[in-house]
Amino acid sequence: MFTSNKIIISLFLVAGVIALFSTSKSHPMVLSEKDDNSQKFVIAACPSCYELALKLDPDLYTIVKTGSTSESLALLEAGKVDSIFAGRTLKPGEPQLEAHVVKEGFSFLSSSEITISKRELNNHIIYTDLETEQLKSELGLNNITHVEDVYNYLNKGVVITTWENTDYSKANIVHVIEDDGQRLALSRRPTLYCSSTCDPRLLSDISSL
């Protein structure tokens, strides 16, 4: 009788282990960040776009702050986020994604990558192919020279052009910052990037930002 009870108990234990193993396969205990927020869109945003992204409805979107556009792209490629907000155009070698511009801005370029304050811009000669009066008004600049091809002047000062005319194979970004250390908003072009077709609801929501 004692032996029969041991056999029955053993059979129950084996059945329990099998059931537990089957359950764990269909319902993983470890969830990725994106899986854990499966009811929301997960969007990665670089520092210059983070505050803007936070204006989206928190009930619909989870915003992940990253240290750079490159870091955001890595999360997107790894499937950790659905879309990203970036403050610049994509560089050669980076994935070419569907893009939707949220706000326009100016591209600041030079022969080498540098960081300067907005106030320091007036210490440099500015070359641009844009309307000089617009730049004087919006950026408070004085020493601006209009040229046809800004890429001929990268070694002579700071270039301001459109983001569409930005060629990373010829020039480097000039990072323009405010007195508080934040990026000058007009030096960024917040853009939504999606690895596939952007969701229509998301496109509608960013149009009001």
C-alpha positions in Angstrom: 0.0 0.0 0.0 2.9 2.3 1.0 4.7 1.6 -2.3 1.5 2.3 -4.4 1.2 5.7 -2.6 4.8 6.6 -3.5 4.1 5.7 -7.1 1.0 7.8 -7.3 2.7 10.8 -5.6 5.6 10.5 -8.1 3.2 10.4 -11.0 1.6 13.7 -9.8 5.0 15.3 -9.4 6.0 14.4 -12.9 2.7 15.6 -14.3 3.1 18.9 -12.4 6.6 19.4 -13.8 5.4 18.8 -17.4 2.5 21.2 -16.9 4.8 23.9 -15.5 7.2 23.5 -18.4 4.4 23.7 -20.9 3.1 26.9 -19.3 6.5 28.6 -19.2 7.0 28.0 -22.9 3.7 29.7 -23.9 4.0 32.5 -21.3 7.7 33.6 -20.9 8.5 35.1 -17.5 11.1 37.6 -18.9 9.6 40.3 -21.1 11.4 42.9 -23.1 10.7 46.5 -22.5 8.6 46.7 -25.7 6.6 43.5 -24.8 5.9 44.9 -21.4 4.2 47.9 -23.0 2.5 46.1 -25.8 -0.6 48.2 -25.6 1.4 51.4 -26.3 3.7 52.6 -29.1 7.2 52.7 -27.7 9.2 55.6 -29.2 12.9 56.3 -28.6 13.9 60.0 -28.5 17.4 61.6 -28.5 18.0 64.5 -25.9 17.0 67.3 -28.3 13.7 65.6 -29.1 12.8 64.1 -25.8 10.7 67.1 -24.4 8.8 67.3 -27.7 8.0 63.6 -27.6 6.7 63.8 -24.1 3.9 66.0 -25.5 2.3 62.9 -27.0 -0.5 61.2 -25.0 1.2 59.1 -22.3 -1.8 56.7 -22.3 -0.9 55.8 -25.9 2.9 56.3 -26.1 5.9 55.3 -24.0 8.9 57.6 -24.6 12.4 56.1 -24.0 15.1 58.8 -23.6 18.4 57.9 -25.3 21.8 59.6 -25.4 21.9 60.0 -29.2 20.2 59.3 -32.5 22.7 56.4 -33.0 21.5 54.8 -29.8 17.8 55.3 -30.8 18.6 53.6 -34.1 20.1 50.7 -32.4 17.0 50.2 -30.3 14.8 50.4 -33.4 17.0 47.8 -35.2 16.8 45.5 -32.2 13.0 45.7 -32.1 12.9 47.3 -28.7 11.0 50.4 -29.9 8.4 51.0 -32.7 9.7 54.4 -33.9 12.3 57.1 -33.1 12.4 60.8 -32.8 15.7 62.2 -34.1 17.0 65.8 -34.4 19.0 65.3 -37.6 18.9 63.5 -41.0 20.4 60.0 -41.2 24.0 59.6 -42.0 25.5 57.3 -44.7 25.7 53.7 -43.3 22.7 54.2 -41.1 19.4 52.5 -42.2 17.3 54.5 -44.6 13.9 54.8 -42.9 10.5 56.3 -43.6 10.8 59.9 -42.4 8.2 62.5 -41.3 9.5 65.9 -40.4 7.8 67.3 -37.2 9.4 70.8 -37.2 11.8 72.4 -39.6 15.2 73.8 -38.5 18.5 74.9 -39.9 21.6 72.7 -40.4 24.9 74.2 -39.0 28.0 72.8 -40.7 31.8 73.2 -40.8 34.9 71.4 -41.9 35.2 69.9 -38.4 32.7 68.9 -35.7 32.6 71.6 -33.0 30.3 72.8 -30.2 29.6 76.5 -29.8 27.1 78.7 -28.0 24.5 80.7 -29.8 26.2 83.9 -28.6 29.5 82.7 -30.0 28.0 82.4 -33.5 28.5 86.2 -34.0 32.3 85.6 -33.5 32.3 83.6 -36.7 31.7 84.5 -40.3 28.4 82.8 -41.4 28.0 81.6 -44.9 24.5 80.6 -46.1 22.5 79.8 -49.2 19.3 80.8 -47.3 17.7 84.2 -46.9 20.1 86.3 -44.8 17.4 88.5 -43.4 15.5 85.4 -42.1 18.6 84.2 -40.3 19.3 87.6 -38.8 15.8 87.8 -37.5 15.4 84.3 -36.1 19.0 83.7 -34.9 20.1 87.3 -34.0 23.1 87.0 -36.4 24.9 89.9 -38.0 27.9 88.7 -39.9 26.2 86.7 -42.7 27.3 86.3 -46.3 25.1 84.8 -48.9 26.8 82.3 -51.2 25.7 79.9 -54.0 27.5 76.8 -52.8 28.1 76.6 -49.0 30.4 73.6 -49.3 33.1 75.9 -50.8 33.2 77.8 -47.4 33.5 75.1 -44.8 37.0 76.1 -43.9 36.2 79.8 -43.7 33.5 79.9 -41.1 30.2 78.3 -40.0 27.8 77.3 -42.7 24.0 77.4 -42.3 21.9 75.5 -44.9 18.8 73.3 -45.1 18.8 69.8 -43.8 18.0 68.5 -47.3 21.3 70.1 -48.5 23.3 68.5 -45.7 26.0 66.1 -47.0 27.8 64.3 -44.2 30.5 63.1 -46.7 31.6 66.7 -47.1 30.9 68.4 -43.8 30.5 68.0 -40.1 27.8 69.1 -37.7 28.3 72.3 -35.6 26.5 71.7 -32.3 24.9 75.0 -31.3 23.8 75.3 -27.6 21.9 77.7 -25.5 23.3 79.3 -22.3 21.6 76.5 -20.3 23.5 73.8 -22.2 20.4 72.7 -24.2 20.6 72.4 -28.0 19.4 75.4 -29.9 16.0 74.3 -31.1 16.4 76.0 -34.5 19.5 73.9 -35.1 17.5 70.7 -34.9 14.9 69.2 -37.2 12.8 66.8 -35.1 11.9 63.9 -37.4 9.9 60.7 -36.9 11.6 57.6 -38.3 9.8 54.3 -38.7 11.4 51.0 -39.8 8.2 50.2 -41.8 5.2 52.2 -42.6 4.4 54.7 -39.9 1.1 54.2 -38.1 -1.6 56.7 -39.3 -2.6 57.5 -35.7 0.9 58.4 -34.8 1.3 60.6 -37.9 -1.9 62.4 -37.0 -0.7 62.9 -33.4 2.7 64.3 -34.3 1.1 66.9 -36.7 -0.2 68.7 -33.7 3.1 68.9 -31.8 
